[in-house]
Amino acid sequence: MSKYDPLRYFLSNLSPTNNEITLSFEQINKILEAELPKSAYEYSAWWSNEIDGQHVQAHSWQDAGWKVESVDFNRKRVRFIRN
């Protein structure tokens, strides 16, 4: 089980009519019941949509059928869109 499974479950359970969602980093922390790592607040690479990689966080949203569209580090939020 991955630390990021709660995010995968959350995204997986959104209505199929939802094609995009913007979540604050604080909302993601609540979903995870844990704090995002410091790198999530500083590096866009942390939010990349890796297909062949070992970053478990990317697998969490991609396995749920979503990808990161954009990250706003000033407002501390991320926009996901459905694949």
C-alpha positions as CSV (number, residue, x, y, z in Angstrom):
1,M,0.0,0.0,0.0
2,S,1.3,3.4,-1.0
3,K,1.2,6.5,1.1
4,Y,-0.7,8.1,-1.8
5,D,-3.4,5.5,-2.2
6,P,-6.0,7.8,-0.4
7,L,-5.5,10.3,-3.2
8,R,-5.9,7.6,-5.8
9,Y,-9.1,6.5,-4.1
10,F,-10.4,10.0,-3.8
11,L,-9.8,10.7,-7.6
12,S,-11.2,7.3,-8.6
13,N,-14.4,8.0,-6.7
14,L,-15.2,11.3,-8.3
15,S,-18.2,11.4,-10.6
16,P,-17.4,10.4,-14.2
17,T,-18.9,13.7,-15.2
18,N,-16.1,15.5,-13.4
19,N,-13.3,16.0,-16.0
20,E,-11.2,18.4,-13.9
21,I,-10.6,19.3,-10.2
22,T,-8.4,21.7,-8.5
23,L,-7.2,20.8,-5.0
24,S,-5.1,22.8,-2.6
25,F,-2.1,21.3,-1.1
26,E,-3.9,21.5,2.2
27,Q,-6.9,19.5,0.8
28,I,-4.5,16.9,-0.5
29,N,-2.8,16.7,3.0
30,K,-6.3,16.1,4.5
31,I,-7.0,13.4,1.9
32,L,-3.7,11.7,2.6
33,E,-4.0,12.3,6.4
34,A,-0.3,13.2,6.1
35,E,1.8,16.1,4.9
36,L,3.1,16.3,1.4
37,P,6.9,16.3,1.3
38,K,8.8,19.6,1.0
39,S,9.6,18.8,-2.6
40,A,5.9,18.9,-3.5
41,Y,5.9,22.5,-2.5
42,E,9.0,23.4,-4.4
43,Y,9.5,21.3,-7.5
44,S,7.2,20.9,-10.5
45,A,9.0,17.6,-11.2
46,W,7.4,16.1,-8.1
47,W,4.0,16.6,-9.9
48,S,5.1,15.2,-13.3
49,N,3.0,12.6,-15.0
50,E,5.5,9.8,-15.3
51,I,4.5,6.8,-17.3
52,D,7.6,4.8,-16.7
53,G,8.9,5.8,-13.3
54,Q,9.1,4.9,-9.7
55,H,7.5,8.0,-8.2
56,V,4.5,6.5,-6.3
57,Q,2.7,9.8,-6.2
58,A,2.4,10.0,-10.0
59,H,1.0,6.4,-10.0
60,S,-1.7,7.4,-7.6
61,W,-3.3,10.0,-9.9
62,Q,-2.5,8.2,-13.1
63,D,-3.9,4.8,-11.9
64,A,-7.1,6.7,-11.1
65,G,-7.3,8.0,-14.7
66,W,-6.1,11.5,-14.0
67,K,-3.1,13.6,-14.8
68,V,-1.7,16.9,-13.5
69,E,-2.5,19.7,-15.8
70,S,-0.9,22.5,-13.8
71,V,0.6,23.4,-10.4
72,D,0.4,26.8,-8.8
73,F,3.1,27.1,-6.2
74,N,2.1,30.6,-5.2
75,R,-1.5,29.6,-4.4
76,K,-0.4,26.0,-3.4
77,R,-2.8,24.1,-5.5
78,V,-2.8,21.6,-8.3
79,R,-5.2,21.1,-11.2
80,F,-6.0,17.5,-12.3
81,I,-7.7,16.6,-15.5
82,R,-9.2,13.2,-16.4
83,N,-7.3,11.2,-19.0
